[in-house]
Amino acid sequence: MRSEVIVSFNAQQRHALPLPTGEPSMAADVARRWLDDQFVANDCEPLRASGKVLIADKVLVLAGTVGDARFTNDPAWALDFAQATVAALGRPVVRVDVESGAISY
């Protein structure tokens, strides 16, 4: 089955990150830890006033915080992001729309 993460910032800034078929390259717990670590390392702010951060929120906020330049200039990081996103969310195709603040599967 095809796996892919599509991150869009606007109509001109869109990144399709296809992943190799087969087993996920990250276990779900490793993926969640990677997202947690990146969330903290990049000084991301929770979306909710309660401070509770769902995995989908982490993916969305992390993408928005690092911005288009990180996806463009650091393909290794972008691949890790895509692998962690697919593994943590348990979905083969994830669309991250930073501009509208939405994730779809």
URQUIKA-V214939 format. One record per pair of residues at least 6 apart in sequence whose C-alpha atoms are under 6 Angstrom apart, sorted by the first residue. I is the first residue (numbers start at 1). GAP is how many residues later the second one is. If there is no record, write none. Layout:
# URQUIKA-V214939
i gap
I GAP
I GAP
This chain:
# URQUIKA-V214939
i gap
1 20
2 19
3 16
3 89
3 90
4 13
4 14
4 15
4 89
5 12
5 77
5 88
5 89
5 90
6 9
6 10
6 11
6 89
7 7
7 8
7 89
8 6
8 89
9 89
9 90
28 59
28 60
31 53
31 56
31 57
32 56
39 23
64 34
71 7
86 6
93 12
94 10
94 11
95 8
95 9
96 7
